[in-house]
Amino acid sequence: MHDIRAIRDNPHAFDAALARRGVSPMAETLLSVDAERRARITAAETAQAEQNRASKEVGAAKARGDEAEFERLRALVAEKKAEVARLHEEAAAEQARLDALLADIPNLPLGDVPEGPDETDNVEIRRWGEQQDFDFAPKEHFEIAAVQPGLDLPMAAKLSGSRFMVLRGAVARLHRALAQFMIDTHVSEHGLSEIWTPVLVRDDAMFGTGQLPKFAEDSYRTTNGWWLIPTSEVTLTNLPAGEILDEAALPMRLTAHSQCFRSEAGSAGKDTTGILRQHQFEKVEMVTICTPEAALDEHARMTRCAEAILEKLDLPYRTMVLCTGDMGFGAQKTHDIEVWLPGQGKYREISSVSTCGQFQARRMNARYRPGGGKPDFVATLNGSGLAVGRTLIAVLENGQEADGSVTLPEALSPWLGGKRRISANGLLE
């Protein structure tokens, strides 16, 4: 959510920043509604003063026996009382109109974010790892012999339909091991605090992180009004909603492993084979709540936390800065980390790490007290650390052997009982 006062102070800068995101100018419309709201508030205050003055004079008129003046003043008090109520209602309606407009406007990009309409204008900032030189044509994950006994997509389709998965045996255990490895690494090495949260949330939580109202179709809603979270960013970020935190409590660096649910609206025909794009999946999420001044340093730190997971797994990756047209709704700046998938012969996103400034905090009313002074909004950041299913794909494709087996990363050995391989017939060895 944007601060209307900042828009009043510099409407041209606001519209220029929106233009970088391909959004039409909004300042004039917003300020017009804001002016109507303020005019009604001012008028209500004037009418209230007139009501108060007339109320004081009613008694005096009664005391001196001026019945005509008494009746006139009493009618004026009633008139002004009704006028005040009407003006307050009109001001509230203009406030609701202003809030609705502001709720649909994306965050403003930072000045160093590259400009462009889509992913072709994203900028690579670093690359790590060597792409393996296979002496055979590498396969996609669902084609690898070792994987096929453990990936039952027909059963998933029978149970739930397309874009779901059933994992069995070694593949299921590897999937679980990856999630445990990620969460344990973030806690023990990166200093994040582990949180477990619900996967069902109220409207306010979805609004706070920007999924509502604009992107309702991207998520699932239950018949009694709860929303299934698209990521635990929703729950972790909303933990301080409505609170005023002590500055000493910041930064809050949090992580959670959760089920995630997305409708994948608008993705028909994309990545329909295998498990790259699912309606239900698991992710280890990272969220930081900090002071606005610390946000950029925290953004770099969170990006390194995600990159470190891939390096421990010896998975080649590249890190991109997203351009203005490819960023998410709530982001000021985003780093996408893309892992190398030899079966596809391309890099694919495995983590997005975004700094949102105070945008989400305004929607949630999450504040802190700097130096014990006047409360200000916190800054929020979120990022995948990592998407578990996509990491599973990367481990399987990068570790595949010519005989159909898969060699697993050494870093996972403690979570796999010392095992380092899935045989061509699907056994963990």
N, C-alpha and C positions, 0 to 999 in steps of 0.2 A: 504494500500500500504506500502511496506517495503522500508527502506532507504538503497540504494545500498552501501552507505559509511559504514554503520554498518555491512553489509554482508562482505565487503572487509576487515574490521578490524577483524572480527571473524567468518569466514565461517563455522568452525566446530561447534560452538555454534548454528548457524542458522540451520544447518542440524539436529543437535541433537534435537532442539525444534520442527522442522517439524516432525521428527520421532515419537515424543510423540503424534502427531496428526495423525499418520499413513500415512504421506506423504513422498514420496521418496525424497532423497537428491536433492537439486536444486542449491546449491551454485556454484558448478563447472560450470554448464551451464550458470548461470547468470553472473558469473565473466568473462567467455569467451566472451560473447556478450559485456559486459561492456568494456573489454580490446580492442575489435575490434573498439568499438565506440570511445574510448579515443585515440587509435592509429590514427584514421582518423582525429580527431580534431587536434592532434599534427602535423600530416602531412599537414593539411590545414594551420595551423599557419606558418609552415616552408615555404610552397609554397607562402603564402601571403607576408612573409618577402622578399623572392626572387623576387616576383613581384614588391614590393615597391622599392627595390634596383635597379632593372632593369629600372623602370620608371624614377628614378632620373638620371640614366646614359644616357637615350635616348636623353635628351635635350643637354647634354654635347657633345655627339657624333655629333649631328646635328650642334652644334655651331662651332665645329672645322672642319666641312666638311668631316667627315669620314662616307661616305654614306654606305659602307659595314657594319660597326659596328652599324650604326643607324638602318639598316634593320634587322640585327641580333637581336639587343636588342628589337626592336618593336615586332618581332615574338616571342621572349621569354616572353615579357609581356603578349601577347595574349595567349600563351601556359599556362603560370602560372595562368592567370585569369580563364581559362577553368578548369585547374586542381583544383583550389580552389573551384570552383562551384561544380565540381564532388565530391570532398572529403566531402564538406558540405552535399550534398545529401546523400552520403553513411553513414555519421555520423548520419543524421536524420533517415535514415532507420534502423540503428542499435539501435538508441534510441527508435524508435517505437517498434522494436522487443523486446527490454528489458522491455519497459512499458507493453507490452502485456503479457509477462511472469510473471512479478510482479503482474499484475492485477488478475491473477488466483490463486495466492498463499494465503492461509488463514493466519489470524493473528497467532502470536505465543502465546502459553499459558503461563500464569504466573507460577512461580516455584512451588506454593502450590496447583495448580490444580491437582486433582487426575488423574492418568493415567488409560486408559482403552479404549476399542474399541467401547462400546455402553452404553446404559442407565443402564445396570446391574451393571456398575461400578460407578454410581453416588453415592454421599455420603450425607446422611441426617445429617443436622447440628442442627436442632431444630424442635419441633412439638408443636402445640398449639391447645387447645380445646379438648373437649370430644366428641367422636362419640356417637350420640344418640342411646339409647337402645330401639328400636321400639318393641312394643308388637304385631306387624304384619310384614309380609314380605314387606319391602319397595320397592316401584316401581320406575322405571326410569321415568324421567320427562314427557315423551310423553304418559305414561300410566296412569298418575294421573288424576282422574275425573275432578278436578278443572281446569286442564290445557287444556284438550281436546277441549273445546269450543273456546279457544283462540289460538290454534296452528293448523293452516290450511296448512299442508304440501301438500295435493293434489292440492290445489289452487296454491301454490308456484310452484309445478311441472308443472301445466298447463301453468303458465305464463312464467317460466324460465327454467324448468328442475330440475334435482336433485341438492341437496345441496344448496337450497334456502329456505327461510321461509316467511310465511305470518303470522303475529301476529294480534290478534283481542282483543278488550275489555280489561279486567283486565290484561291479560298477556302482551299486548302491552303497557299498562300504567306502569306496573311494570318494563318492559324493559327500558322505558324512564326514570322512576324514578331512576333506578340504575345508569344510565349514569350521570344524574344530581347530584345525591348524591356523586358519585366519583369525578367529576370535582370540585364541590363546596368544598368538603373536602380537596382536594389537594391544592386548592387556599387559603381557609380560615385558614386551620390548618397546612398545610405542607409548605406554603410559595412559591408555584409554581406559575408562571405567565401563565395565560390562553392565548392561541393562537388559532386562527382559520386559517386554511390553505387550499389550493386547494387539490383536490384528483387526479388531472391530472398533471403530471410533465414531464419534458424533460429527455433525456438520461443522461445528466450530473448529475442530482439529484439522479437517480437510481445508477449510477456508484459511486457517492460519498459515499453512505452507503453500497455498496457492492452487490447490487442485480444484477448489470451488471458488466461484460458480462457473468459471469458464470451461473447465475440462471435466465436467461431471461424466460425460460419456466414456471417458478413458478408464473409469473405475466401476466396481460392482457395488450395488447397494442392496441390502437385505430388505425384506418386506416390512420389517419394523423400524426401518430408518437408519440403521448402522451402515457404515461404509467399510468394506474390506480394504485394508491399507495397500497402496501400490508399492510402498517401501516403508521401512521403519523410520525413515526421515520424518514422516508425519508424526509419529508418537514421540520420538526423541526430541525433535525440535519444539514440540508443544509442552514439554515438561515445565518450562518456566512461564507458560502463558498466564497472564493476569497477575504475575508476581513482580515484586521489586527486590532484586538480588543485591546482596552486598558485593562491592567491587572485589573484595578479597576472595569471593567464591569463584571468580573468573580467572582463567578460562575453564569452562566445563567441557571436557573432551570425552565423548561418549561413544560406545559401540554396542551394536545389538545384532544378533543373528535371528532372522525371522523368515516366515513364509510371506510372500508378496503376491499380489493379485492385480492383473491388468487386463482390461478388455481387448487391448490391441486394436482399438477403433482406428480405422483408416489404414491398417496394415495388410489388407487382403492381398494375397499373392506373394508376400514378402517372407522369405525364410520359412517356407512351409515344411521343408524336409528336415528331419532331425529335431534337435531340442534347442536350437539357437533362440527362438522367440516363442515363449510360452505364456499361457494365461496364469499359471500358478508356478512359482519358482522360489528359490531361496537366495537370500543375499545377506552379506555381512555389511552393515551400514556404519558409517562414521558421521558424527555430528559434533560440531563445536559451537558453543555459546561463549562469546567474548566481547570485549570492548570494541567499538568501531575502529580505534587506532590500531588494534592488534590483528585485524581481520586479514590483511594481505600476508602477513607472516604466517598466520595460521593456515591460509590457503596453500602456501608453499609446503608447510609441514604435512598437511593432510595428503597432498599429492605424493610426497615422498613415502608416506605410510603405505599407500596403495601400490606404488612402484616397488617397494621393498618386498611385498608379497610375491610379485611376479619374478623378481630377481632370485628370491629364495627357491622358487620353483624352476628356475632356469628357463623361463619362457620369454622369448624375444618380444619387445614391445616398442611402441613409440608414443610420445606424449604430444598432444596437440592443444593449441589454444583455439577455442571455437570462435568463429566470426560472429558478428552481431545478429545475422540472420539465422544462425543455427543454435543459439543459446536457448536454454529453457526459460520459461515465463518469469521465474523469480530470481534469475541469476544476474549478477553484475559482471561476472567473469567466470569462465568455465575451462578447466583442463579436462580433455578426454584422453584416457589412456587406452590404447588399442593394442591388443595382443595379436601376434602372428599365428594364423591358422594355415598350416601347409596344405591341408586338404582343399581349402578354398583358394589358396595362393594369394591371400590378402590379409591385411590387418583389420580386425573387427573390435568395436568398442567393448571394453570389459569394465570400465569405471568412468564415471563423470564426477569431478570434484568441483563444486561451485561455491563461490562466496556471494552472499545475498545482501550484504550490508545490513541496514535496518529495515529492509522491505518487509520481511516476514514478521519481524518483531512488532511493527506497527499493526499488522493484521491481528497479532496475538495479544497485543498490549503487554509485551515482555520487556521489563525495564531493569535497570540497575542504578545504584546511587553512587556516582563517581565522587570519591573523596568525601563521602558523607553528605554531599550537596544535593542539588535538585535532581530528581530522577531523569534519566535519559534512556532511550531505547538501546538494547543490546544489539550486537551483530550476530548473524547466524551463518553457518557454513554446513554443507553436507557433501557426502561422497561415498561411493561404493568401495568397500575394501575386502572382498570384491563380490561380483555376481558369481554365485557358486556354480550354477549350471554352465555358464560360459567358461569358467576356469576348468571345469571338468572336460569340456570339449577341447580346450587348449592343451591340457595335460595328455589326453588320449591321442590327439593328432600329432603333437610334437614328439611323443614317445613311441610312436608306432614303429614296428620292425617289419622287415620283408616277409617273415614267416607268419605274420598276422598277430603276433604278440605285442604287448605294450610294456615298455620300460618306464617305471614310475620315478618321480623325483626323489632323491635321497632325503630331502627335507621332510617328506611325508612319512618316512619309515616309522618314527615313534607312534604315529597315529594309525599305523597299519600292522602293528604287531611285528615289525621288522621286515615285512614283505616288501619287495621292490619290483614286482612284475605281475602282469596278468597274462596268462598263457593264451595261446591261440584258441583254445577251447573254453576260455572264460573263467579260469581258476586263478585265484590270488596265490602267488608263490613267493 
